[in-house]
Amino acid sequence: MFKLDKQKPNAVERQKKWLILPTIFLIIILLLVGADIAYQKSYDQRIFPGVKIGYLDVGSQTKAEVLTQLKNIEKNIQDKGSQFIYDGKTLTVHPIVVAINDPDLAKTVLTFDWSKTVDQAYSIGRNQSWWQNIFNQLNGLLKTRVVNVNYQLDENNLIDNLKTTFDQYEQPAKNAGLVINGKNYLITEEQTGFGFNYQKTIDKFKAQINQLNFDPITLDLITTVPTVKKQDTAMALNNLPKILAIDSIKLTNGDLFWKLNQPQFVPWLEFQKDHGQVSIGLNKEKVLEFLKPISETIDIQATDAKFKLTNNKVTEFQASQDGKKLDLENSYLRINQAIVLGTNDDVELVVESTPAKVTTENVNDLGIKDLVGSGSSNFAGSPKNRRVNIVVGAAAVNGTLIAPDEEFSLLKTLGEIDGEHGYLQELVIKGDRTIPEYGGGLCQIGTTAFRAALYSGLPITARQNHSYRVSYYEPPVGMDATIYDPAPDFKFVNDTGHYLLFITHIDGDILTFDLYGTKDNRQVEISDPIVYNITKPGEPRYIETDQLAPGEKKIVEHAHNGADAKFDYKVTYPDGEVKEKEFTSHYVAWKETWLVGIDPNAVPPIEPTSTTTNEIVN
């Protein structure tokens, strides 16, 4: 028998065999790359499949197509508002809180950034590494990815609206009370209360926004339990004789002193709970009320040196002054601690020092010698209160010095905006009531400051346009800035290397802000505004209120077309550096708005028995 040996492959054949696998792998890679290139090319200007914004399937659509749909959704929200309901009472909140007589007080509750939202949807499958992009593109064919809506919600303003309408249904919980009559005392029973979980309502609303679902939201009325119950007060009462032995508490600040006598503070005694321990202390609101006139004696507002110009030379008209302010919170804690310990020792009030940033002594070193830039606006047709507020606001800014590299804040410069500082009130609509608020006319200050900073070539760090177009600020369209305490603010940075000085003046109906300092020959270019996407406001809007007689109507705002506007801002520095920025403004279409009186007695009071079993602790 002969054995046949298997013929071994030669080296060439072995090499060919080993080349087959890499070749196949390379072909697969090339096919995948080619397929991906073809796939991406087919979606070059479109969002990849499997992407949603809320309920809206935006896959395979262009950015422009999606933007149109989202703006239609926004228009529907502007028209109909968002409804909040309890026990047959409905509050409709529109994205902009309506103001009466003065558009500066129109407050934006909800704003959308649809462009950013669409950009996020478009970036899926595009904004990561090649392999990650391929994975996200293929993954979109199998499951949906939801993009969150980019928006800003003023939660505090929305809660204010809700409380204004629904506070009639609420009753706060009451702790066990302490009533003292001479040497006798009585402990009153605690009482359960009921109120709304406003934060839960806000959370529901935010979830709906991301779903693009604006169905009515029902508020939850929940029980609230007291923090101190009668059964827990026995240990605290052991300290009562020591507290009643205090004849008076002497409050001091340097050479000044005030006495808080026993007949004054005894009615303020109450049970308090801290870290699970019940004690007897002073009611905080009563103490702060007592300290208020004391603070008016102690407080001195820090003022930087302010100057005016005479023949192009800086002359002083207000010297700098360090300030001090009574720390109400910590002063209360000290006073309350003295009561809890039953001590007769003097209580030193807590006072904070606030030194001036710019002193009178360095006036000659400020480098203020040139007009750097100027901005103006026209407030013709303003009602009386608005004109008064413009004068007061302009005076607050006049003479303000801005240090090199300092970020100027207009709200900080204006300070307290209230009647004590000369401001007058105008009415805004919150819920179904008209409520007086301060701040009308101050957007004229914001707009004028914005224009002065622009024409001075300064970097703008915070600016928000008005919710809708306002005639006071046009022309030009899109060069306005709204402010509203505590937000939004208007800010810019002094990058000139020298101090800047704000000088304000009013000539008839023209408000002008001049910025003086040291010119560095930077060149400023501001393009003419472009106005586009003009939209009509539609039918009038009617808002029910209990502030008018039933059936009475009152127009509070005329119609305005909606629009978008933009302009280019370019600053060329002496060293050749160029900084460019595009300022954009979105103005909603504003319906003619009327108030319609309703009968406030038509809303029945709610009984405690209708509360749910949920509990929260005050």
NUMARTOR-985103 format. One record per residue (C-alpha): x, y, z; chain; residue number from 1. Coordinates in steps of 0.25 Angstrom, whole numbers, plus 5000, padded with zeros to 4 digits. Example, Ala and Ser with C-alpha at 12.3 -4.5 7.8 and 13.67 -1.06 7.14 Angstrom:
BEGIN
  east  north    up  ch    i
  5049   4982  5031   A    1
  5055   4996  5029   A    2
//
This chain:
BEGIN
  east  north    up  ch    i
  5000   5000  5000   A    1
  5005   5014  4996   A    2
  5002   5026  5005   A    3
  4999   5039  4997   A    4
  5005   5051  5004   A    5
  4996   5063  5004   A    6
  5002   5074  4996   A    7
  5006   5086  5005   A    8
  5002   5100  5000   A    9
  5014   5108  4995   A   10
  5017   5121  5001   A   11
  5010   5129  4990   A   12
  4997   5122  4992   A   13
  4998   5124  5007   A   14
  5000   5139  5005   A   15
  4988   5140  4996   A   16
  4980   5133  5006   A   17
  4984   5143  5017   A   18
  4981   5155  5008   A   19
  4966   5150  5006   A   20
  4961   5154  5020   A   21
  4967   5168  5020   A   22
  4962   5171  5006   A   23
  4948   5166  5010   A   24
  4949   5175  5023   A   25
  4954   5187  5015   A   26
  4942   5185  5005   A   27
  4932   5185  5016   A   28
  4938   5197  5022   A   29
  4938   5204  5008   A   30
  4923   5200  5006   A   31
  4919   5205  5020   A   32
  4926   5218  5018   A   33
  4920   5219  5004   A   34
  4906   5216  5010   A   35
  4908   5226  5021   A   36
  4913   5237  5011   A   37
  4901   5234  5003   A   38
  4891   5234  5015   A   39
  4897   5247  5021   A   40
  4896   5253  5007   A   41
  4881   5249  5006   A   42
  4879   5256  5019   A   43
  4889   5268  5017   A   44
  4879   5279  5020   A   45
  4869   5270  5028   A   46
  4868   5264  5042   A   47
  4871   5249  5043   A   48
  4860   5240  5046   A   49
  4855   5236  5060   A   50
  4856   5250  5066   A   51
  4845   5257  5073   A   52
  4842   5270  5079   A   53
  4831   5267  5089   A   54
  4820   5260  5082   A   55
  4825   5265  5069   A   56
  4832   5256  5060   A   57
  4843   5264  5053   A   58
  4851   5253  5046   A   59
  4853   5255  5031   A   60
  4849   5270  5032   A   61
  4857   5282  5029   A   62
  4860   5292  5040   A   63
  4852   5302  5034   A   64
  4840   5293  5033   A   65
  4841   5289  5048   A   66
  4843   5304  5052   A   67
  4830   5308  5045   A   68
  4822   5297  5052   A   69
  4828   5301  5066   A   70
  4825   5316  5063   A   71
  4811   5312  5060   A   72
  4810   5304  5074   A   73
  4815   5317  5081   A   74
  4805   5326  5074   A   75
  4794   5316  5079   A   76
  4800   5318  5093   A   77
  4800   5333  5092   A   78
  4786   5333  5087   A   79
  4780   5323  5097   A   80
  4789   5324  5109   A   81
  4791   5312  5119   A   82
  4780   5309  5128   A   83
  4781   5306  5143   A   84
  4768   5300  5149   A   85
  4763   5298  5163   A   86
  4748   5296  5167   A   87
  4742   5302  5155   A   88
  4751   5314  5156   A   89
  4761   5316  5144   A   90
  4773   5325  5142   A   91
  4778   5327  5128   A   92
  4793   5331  5128   A   93
  4798   5337  5115   A   94
  4813   5336  5113   A   95
  4814   5351  5115   A   96
  4807   5358  5127   A   97
  4799   5369  5123   A   98
  4802   5383  5128   A   99
  4793   5395  5128   A  100
  4798   5409  5122   A  101
  4812   5405  5122   A  102
  4818   5394  5113   A  103
  4831   5394  5122   A  104
  4823   5386  5132   A  105
  4819   5375  5123   A  106
  4827   5363  5129   A  107
  4830   5351  5121   A  108
  4826   5338  5128   A  109
  4830   5328  5117   A  110
  4839   5330  5105   A  111
  4844   5319  5095   A  112
  4857   5318  5088   A  113
  4852   5310  5076   A  114
  4865   5312  5068   A  115
  4873   5306  5078   A  116
  4863   5295  5080   A  117
  4863   5292  5065   A  118
  4879   5292  5065   A  119
  4879   5282  5076   A  120
  4870   5273  5068   A  121
  4878   5275  5055   A  122
  4891   5272  5062   A  123
  4887   5258  5066   A  124
  4896   5249  5058   A  125
  4905   5260  5054   A  126
  4912   5266  5067   A  127
  4921   5254  5071   A  128
  4932   5245  5066   A  129
  4929   5238  5053   A  130
  4926   5224  5059   A  131
  4917   5231  5070   A  132
  4910   5238  5059   A  133
  4908   5226  5051   A  134
  4903   5219  5063   A  135
  4893   5230  5066   A  136
  4888   5230  5052   A  137
  4885   5215  5052   A  138
  4880   5216  5066   A  139
  4869   5226  5061   A  140
  4864   5216  5051   A  141
  4861   5207  5063   A  142
  4856   5216  5074   A  143
  4852   5230  5076   A  144
  4861   5241  5083   A  145
  4853   5253  5089   A  146
  4859   5267  5089   A  147
  4856   5276  5101   A  148
  4850   5289  5098   A  149
  4859   5301  5100   A  150
  4851   5311  5108   A  151
  4852   5321  5120   A  152
  4841   5321  5130   A  153
  4839   5331  5141   A  154
  4834   5322  5152   A  155
  4833   5333  5163   A  156
  4824   5341  5153   A  157
  4815   5330  5150   A  158
  4814   5326  5165   A  159
  4810   5341  5167   A  160
  4799   5339  5157   A  161
  4794   5326  5163   A  162
  4794   5332  5177   A  163
  4787   5344  5173   A  164
  4775   5336  5168   A  165
  4775   5324  5177   A  166
  4779   5329  5190   A  167
  4765   5330  5194   A  168
  4764   5315  5196   A  169
  4776   5314  5205   A  170
  4777   5315  5220   A  171
  4791   5313  5227   A  172
  4793   5303  5238   A  173
  4794   5309  5252   A  174
  4804   5305  5262   A  175
  4800   5303  5277   A  176
  4799   5317  5282   A  177
  4804   5324  5295   A  178
  4795   5335  5301   A  179
  4800   5342  5314   A  180
  4792   5350  5323   A  181
  4801   5355  5335   A  182
  4806   5343  5342   A  183
  4796   5334  5335   A  184
  4797   5327  5322   A  185
  4788   5319  5312   A  186
  4793   5309  5302   A  187
  4784   5309  5290   A  188
  4782   5297  5281   A  189
  4789   5295  5268   A  190
  4781   5296  5255   A  191
  4783   5288  5242   A  192
  4782   5297  5230   A  193
  4781   5294  5215   A  194
  4788   5301  5203   A  195
  4793   5298  5189   A  196
  4806   5291  5185   A  197
  4810   5302  5175   A  198
  4824   5295  5172   A  199
  4817   5283  5168   A  200
  4808   5291  5159   A  201
  4821   5297  5153   A  202
  4827   5284  5151   A  203
  4815   5279  5144   A  204
  4815   5291  5135   A  205
  4830   5289  5131   A  206
  4827   5275  5128   A  207
  4816   5279  5119   A  208
  4825   5289  5112   A  209
  4835   5278  5108   A  210
  4824   5270  5103   A  211
  4818   5282  5095   A  212
  4805   5279  5102   A  213
  4797   5290  5108   A  214
  4785   5284  5114   A  215
  4779   5290  5126   A  216
  4786   5287  5139   A  217
  4778   5284  5152   A  218
  4784   5290  5165   A  219
  4785   5280  5176   A  220
  4780   5285  5190   A  221
  4787   5278  5201   A  222
  4786   5279  5216   A  223
  4798   5286  5224   A  224
  4801   5282  5238   A  225
  4806   5291  5249   A  226
  4821   5289  5253   A  227
  4818   5291  5268   A  228
  4807   5283  5275   A  229
  4801   5286  5289   A  230
  4806   5273  5294   A  231
  4820   5276  5291   A  232
  4821   5289  5298   A  233
  4823   5285  5313   A  234
  4838   5285  5313   A  235
  4838   5299  5307   A  236
  4829   5305  5317   A  237
  4840   5302  5328   A  238
  4847   5314  5322   A  239
  4836   5324  5323   A  240
  4838   5329  5337   A  241
  4852   5333  5333   A  242
  4847   5340  5320   A  243
  4836   5348  5328   A  244
  4847   5352  5338   A  245
  4853   5361  5327   A  246
  4849   5375  5329   A  247
  4855   5380  5316   A  248
  4865   5377  5305   A  249
  4875   5388  5302   A  250
  4879   5388  5287   A  251
  4892   5396  5284   A  252
  4900   5401  5272   A  253
  4912   5409  5276   A  254
  4907   5421  5285   A  255
  4892   5418  5280   A  256
  4883   5409  5288   A  257
  4868   5405  5288   A  258
  4860   5398  5298   A  259
  4850   5387  5296   A  260
  4842   5386  5308   A  261
  4834   5374  5314   A  262
  4820   5380  5311   A  263
  4825   5381  5296   A  264
  4831   5367  5294   A  265
  4822   5358  5303   A  266
  4811   5358  5292   A  267
  4821   5354  5282   A  268
  4825   5341  5290   A  269
  4822   5328  5282   A  270
  4826   5314  5282   A  271
  4837   5311  5272   A  272
  4843   5298  5267   A  273
  4858   5296  5263   A  274
  4865   5283  5260   A  275
  4853   5276  5267   A  276
  4854   5284  5280   A  277
  4842   5293  5284   A  278
  4845   5306  5291   A  279
  4839   5320  5294   A  280
  4844   5331  5285   A  281
  4840   5344  5278   A  282
  4831   5345  5266   A  283
  4841   5349  5255   A  284
  4831   5358  5247   A  285
  4828   5366  5260   A  286
  4843   5368  5263   A  287
  4846   5372  5249   A  288
  4835   5382  5249   A  289
  4841   5387  5262   A  290
  4855   5388  5255   A  291
  4850   5395  5243   A  292
  4850   5409  5248   A  293
  4864   5406  5255   A  294
  4869   5402  5242   A  295
  4865   5415  5236   A  296
  4874   5422  5246   A  297
  4886   5413  5245   A  298
  4886   5410  5230   A  299
  4894   5419  5221   A  300
  4895   5415  5206   A  301
  4910   5415  5201   A  302
  4911   5425  5190   A  303
  4923   5426  5180   A  304
  4928   5439  5177   A  305
  4919   5445  5166   A  306
  4923   5456  5156   A  307
  4918   5466  5146   A  308
  4925   5472  5134   A  309
  4927   5487  5133   A  310
  4934   5493  5121   A  311
  4939   5478  5118   A  312
  4945   5477  5132   A  313
  4941   5468  5143   A  314
  4936   5475  5156   A  315
  4931   5468  5168   A  316
  4916   5470  5172   A  317
  4915   5458  5181   A  318
  4926   5453  5190   A  319
  4928   5438  5193   A  320
  4922   5432  5206   A  321
  4924   5419  5212   A  322
  4911   5412  5216   A  323
  4906   5403  5226   A  324
  4893   5394  5227   A  325
  4886   5387  5239   A  326
  4887   5372  5237   A  327
  4872   5369  5240   A  328
  4873   5354  5240   A  329
  4885   5353  5249   A  330
  4881   5364  5258   A  331
  4867   5356  5260   A  332
  4875   5344  5263   A  333
  4883   5351  5274   A  334
  4871   5357  5280   A  335
  4863   5344  5280   A  336
  4875   5336  5286   A  337
  4875   5346  5298   A  338
  4860   5343  5300   A  339
  4862   5328  5299   A  340
  4873   5329  5309   A  341
  4866   5339  5318   A  342
  4877   5348  5319   A  343
  4877   5363  5322   A  344
  4891   5366  5315   A  345
  4891   5377  5304   A  346
  4889   5372  5290   A  347
  4899   5378  5280   A  348
  4892   5379  5267   A  349
  4899   5373  5254   A  350
  4903   5384  5245   A  351
  4910   5382  5232   A  352
  4920   5392  5226   A  353
  4919   5395  5211   A  354
  4931   5404  5206   A  355
  4930   5413  5194   A  356
  4938   5407  5182   A  357
  4941   5421  5176   A  358
  4946   5432  5186   A  359
  4947   5447  5184   A  360
  4962   5447  5186   A  361
  4965   5440  5173   A  362
  4957   5449  5164   A  363
  4969   5454  5157   A  364
  4974   5440  5154   A  365
  4961   5435  5146   A  366
  4965   5439  5132   A  367
  4952   5445  5129   A  368
  4954   5455  5117   A  369
  4947   5450  5105   A  370
  4933   5448  5100   A  371
  4934   5433  5097   A  372
  4920   5430  5092   A  373
  4905   5435  5093   A  374
  4891   5429  5092   A  375
  4877   5435  5092   A  376
  4863   5431  5092   A  377
  4849   5438  5091   A  378
  4838   5436  5101   A  379
  4828   5446  5095   A  380
  4814   5442  5098   A  381
  4818   5436  5112   A  382
  4807   5437  5123   A  383
  4811   5445  5135   A  384
  4815   5434  5144   A  385
  4824   5429  5134   A  386
  4831   5442  5131   A  387
  4833   5444  5146   A  388
  4840   5430  5147   A  389
  4849   5433  5135   A  390
  4854   5446  5142   A  391
  4856   5439  5155   A  392
  4864   5427  5148   A  393
  4872   5436  5139   A  394
  4876   5444  5152   A  395
  4880   5431  5159   A  396
  4890   5428  5147   A  397
  4895   5442  5145   A  398
  4909   5443  5150   A  399
  4912   5429  5152   A  400
  4926   5424  5150   A  401
  4930   5411  5144   A  402
  4944   5406  5148   A  403
  4953   5399  5138   A  404
  4949   5385  5135   A  405
  4936   5386  5144   A  406
  4923   5380  5139   A  407
  4913   5391  5140   A  408
  4899   5386  5145   A  409
  4888   5396  5142   A  410
  4879   5390  5153   A  411
  4890   5391  5163   A  412
  4892   5405  5159   A  413
  4877   5409  5160   A  414
  4877   5403  5174   A  415
  4863   5402  5181   A  416
  4851   5404  5172   A  417
  4840   5408  5181   A  418
  4832   5420  5186   A  419
  4843   5424  5196   A  420
  4852   5427  5185   A  421
  4843   5435  5177   A  422
  4837   5425  5167   A  423
  4822   5424  5164   A  424
  4813   5412  5162   A  425
  4806   5407  5150   A  426
  4796   5395  5149   A  427
  4799   5381  5144   A  428
  4790   5369  5143   A  429
  4793   5357  5151   A  430
  4783   5346  5151   A  431
  4769   5353  5151   A  432
  4773   5365  5158   A  433
  4780   5378  5155   A  434
  4792   5381  5164   A  435
  4801   5394  5165   A  436
  4816   5391  5163   A  437
  4828   5400  5162   A  438
  4837   5401  5150   A  439
  4829   5407  5139   A  440
  4838   5416  5130   A  441
  4851   5409  5134   A  442
  4852   5401  5121   A  443
  4854   5415  5115   A  444
  4866   5416  5124   A  445
  4871   5402  5119   A  446
  4869   5405  5105   A  447
  4877   5418  5105   A  448
  4888   5412  5113   A  449
  4889   5400  5103   A  450
  4890   5410  5092   A  451
  4901   5418  5099   A  452
  4909   5405  5101   A  453
  4907   5401  5087   A  454
  4912   5414  5081   A  455
  4924   5414  5091   A  456
  4928   5401  5086   A  457
  4927   5393  5099   A  458
  4925   5378  5101   A  459
  4910   5376  5104   A  460
  4909   5364  5114   A  461
  4894   5364  5117   A  462
  4882   5370  5109   A  463
  4868   5365  5106   A  464
  4858   5372  5097   A  465
  4844   5375  5100   A  466
  4833   5364  5098   A  467
  4826   5372  5088   A  468
  4829   5384  5079   A  469
  4828   5398  5087   A  470
  4827   5411  5079   A  471
  4835   5418  5090   A  472
  4848   5411  5084   A  473
  4845   5412  5069   A  474
  4852   5415  5061   A  475
  4861   5407  5060   A  476
  4855   5394  5062   A  477
  4862   5384  5070   A  478
  4871   5394  5078   A  479
  4864   5393  5091   A  480
  4867   5387  5105   A  481
  4857   5383  5116   A  482
  4860   5383  5131   A  483
  4851   5378  5142   A  484
  4855   5376  5156   A  485
  4861   5366  5160   A  486
  4863   5361  5145   A  487
  4866   5363  5134   A  488
  4877   5373  5135   A  489
  4885   5381  5126   A  490
  4900   5380  5127   A  491
  4913   5383  5120   A  492
  4928   5383  5123   A  493
  4937   5395  5123   A  494
  4949   5390  5115   A  495
  4955   5404  5112   A  496
  4966   5403  5122   A  497
  4961   5416  5129   A  498
  4949   5420  5137   A  499
  4936   5423  5130   A  500
  4926   5434  5134   A  501
  4911   5434  5131   A  502
  4905   5447  5129   A  503
  4890   5448  5126   A  504
  4881   5459  5122   A  505
  4867   5461  5117   A  506
  4863   5471  5106   A  507
  4848   5472  5104   A  508
  4844   5457  5101   A  509
  4858   5453  5098   A  510
  4866   5445  5108   A  511
  4882   5445  5105   A  512
  4893   5437  5112   A  513
  4907   5441  5110   A  514
  4919   5433  5114   A  515
  4932   5441  5116   A  516
  4946   5435  5118   A  517
  4958   5433  5110   A  518
  4956   5430  5095   A  519
  4965   5419  5090   A  520
  4961   5421  5075   A  521
  4953   5408  5074   A  522
  4944   5408  5062   A  523
  4929   5404  5064   A  524
  4920   5399  5052   A  525
  4906   5397  5054   A  526
  4898   5392  5042   A  527
  4883   5396  5039   A  528
  4873   5387  5046   A  529
  4867   5376  5037   A  530
  4852   5373  5041   A  531
  4846   5360  5036   A  532
  4836   5350  5040   A  533
  4825   5360  5042   A  534
  4812   5354  5048   A  535
  4798   5359  5050   A  536
  4792   5359  5064   A  537
  4779   5354  5061   A  538
  4766   5356  5069   A  539
  4765   5364  5082   A  540
  4768   5357  5095   A  541
  4758   5358  5107   A  542
  4763   5356  5121   A  543
  4754   5354  5133   A  544
  4756   5362  5145   A  545
  4749   5365  5158   A  546
  4754   5379  5159   A  547
  4744   5385  5149   A  548
  4729   5385  5151   A  549
  4722   5372  5145   A  550
  4721   5374  5130   A  551
  4730   5387  5129   A  552
  4741   5387  5119   A  553
  4754   5394  5118   A  554
  4764   5394  5107   A  555
  4778   5393  5113   A  556
  4787   5390  5101   A  557
  4786   5393  5086   A  558
  4790   5383  5076   A  559
  4804   5381  5071   A  560
  4810   5373  5059   A  561
  4820   5362  5063   A  562
  4834   5362  5056   A  563
  4848   5358  5057   A  564
  4859   5368  5056   A  565
  4874   5367  5056   A  566
  4886   5376  5054   A  567
  4901   5374  5053   A  568
  4911   5380  5063   A  569
  4926   5381  5060   A  570
  4937   5388  5068   A  571
  4951   5389  5062   A  572
  4962   5392  5073   A  573
  4974   5400  5071   A  574
  4983   5388  5070   A  575
  4975   5382  5059   A  576
  4966   5372  5067   A  577
  4952   5371  5062   A  578
  4940   5367  5071   A  579
  4927   5364  5064   A  580
  4913   5361  5070   A  581
  4899   5359  5064   A  582
  4888   5365  5073   A  583
  4875   5358  5070   A  584
  4861   5362  5076   A  585
  4848   5354  5075   A  586
  4835   5361  5077   A  587
  4822   5354  5079   A  588
  4809   5358  5072   A  589
  4802   5366  5083   A  590
  4786   5365  5082   A  591
  4778   5377  5086   A  592
  4775   5374  5100   A  593
  4763   5377  5109   A  594
  4759   5375  5123   A  595
  4745   5370  5126   A  596
  4739   5371  5139   A  597
  4733   5359  5146   A  598
  4725   5357  5159   A  599
  4735   5353  5170   A  600
  4724   5347  5178   A  601
  4722   5336  5167   A  602
  4733   5328  5173   A  603
  4728   5319  5185   A  604
  4738   5318  5197   A  605
  4744   5304  5198   A  606
  4742   5295  5210   A  607
  4754   5288  5218   A  608
  4747   5275  5216   A  609
  4751   5275  5201   A  610
  4766   5274  5204   A  611
  4773   5262  5200   A  612
  4781   5253  5210   A  613
  4794   5258  5206   A  614
  4802   5265  5217   A  615
  4813   5275  5216   A  616
  4820   5282  5228   A  617
  4821   5297  5228   A  618
//
